[in-house]
Amino acid sequence: MAKFSDLINGDKPVLVDFFAEWCGPCKMMKPILEQLKSQVGDSVSIIKVDIYKNQPAASSFNVQSVPTLILFKNGIQVWRQSGVLQASQLKQVIDAHT
């Protein structure tokens, strides 16, 4: 399994969805992220990170509420927001940073 730092250090932007299995709003993000993926294709990587299975990654970015979405570019956090966002909002964020 790739290390988290390797996943976010690629050339293309990476949108990370920090989530928990028990979190209702997190479950709402799954179809939204699938819709977003269909809009952005391979120009952006979208990964989901379970905060309980990946505690070091969650704590290193001080994730205290879920869902928390963080956009990385070249390994650097360029945008972050907690809560449910629509695909159109996320696409605007990605477009602004690519």
C-alpha positions in Angstrom: 0.0 0.0 0.0 1.3 3.4 -0.9 2.2 5.9 1.8 -0.1 8.9 2.2 2.7 11.3 1.5 3.4 9.5 -1.8 -0.2 9.7 -2.8 -0.4 13.5 -2.4 3.0 14.3 -3.9 2.2 13.5 -7.5 2.1 15.9 -10.4 -1.7 16.1 -10.5 -4.0 17.6 -7.8 -5.3 15.2 -5.2 -8.6 15.7 -3.4 -8.7 13.8 -0.1 -12.0 13.0 1.6 -11.2 12.2 5.3 -14.2 10.2 6.5 -15.5 7.8 9.1 -17.8 4.8 8.5 -20.3 5.9 11.2 -20.6 9.4 9.7 -23.9 10.1 7.9 -22.7 13.2 6.0 -19.6 11.2 4.9 -21.9 8.7 3.3 -23.6 11.6 1.4 -20.1 12.5 -0.1 -19.7 9.1 -1.9 -22.1 9.8 -4.8 -21.0 13.5 -4.9 -17.4 12.4 -5.4 -18.4 9.9 -8.0 -20.2 12.7 -9.9 -17.1 14.9 -9.5 -14.9 12.2 -10.8 -17.0 11.9 -14.0 -16.6 15.7 -14.5 -12.9 15.9 -13.9 -11.7 12.6 -15.2 -8.1 11.7 -14.7 -7.0 15.4 -14.2 -7.5 15.0 -10.5 -7.0 12.0 -8.1 -9.8 11.6 -5.6 -9.0 9.4 -2.6 -11.0 8.6 0.5 -9.1 8.2 3.8 -10.8 6.5 6.8 -9.6 8.5 9.8 -9.6 5.4 12.1 -7.6 3.2 9.7 -5.2 6.1 8.8 -4.8 8.0 12.1 -1.3 9.3 11.4 -2.5 11.0 8.2 -5.6 12.4 9.9 -3.7 13.7 12.9 -0.9 15.2 10.7 -3.5 17.4 9.0 -5.3 18.0 12.2 -8.6 16.5 11.0 -11.1 17.0 13.8 -14.4 16.7 12.1 -15.6 14.5 9.2 -16.1 14.8 6.4 -13.0 17.0 5.8 -12.0 17.6 2.3 -8.4 18.7 1.5 -7.0 19.5 -1.9 -3.3 18.9 -2.3 -1.1 20.2 -5.1 2.5 18.9 -5.3 2.1 17.6 -1.7 1.0 21.0 -0.4 -2.5 21.7 1.1 -4.0 24.4 -1.1 -7.6 24.2 0.1 -9.6 22.7 2.9 -13.2 22.6 4.1 -15.2 20.4 6.5 -18.8 19.3 5.7 -20.7 18.2 2.7 -20.1 20.1 -0.6 -21.8 19.6 -3.9 -19.8 18.4 -7.0 -20.2 21.8 -8.7 -18.6 23.5 -5.6 -15.7 21.1 -5.6 -15.2 21.4 -9.3 -14.9 25.2 -8.9 -12.3 24.7 -6.2 -10.3 22.3 -8.3 -10.5 24.6 -11.4 -9.3 27.5 -9.3 -6.2 25.5 -8.2 -5.3 23.8 -11.5 
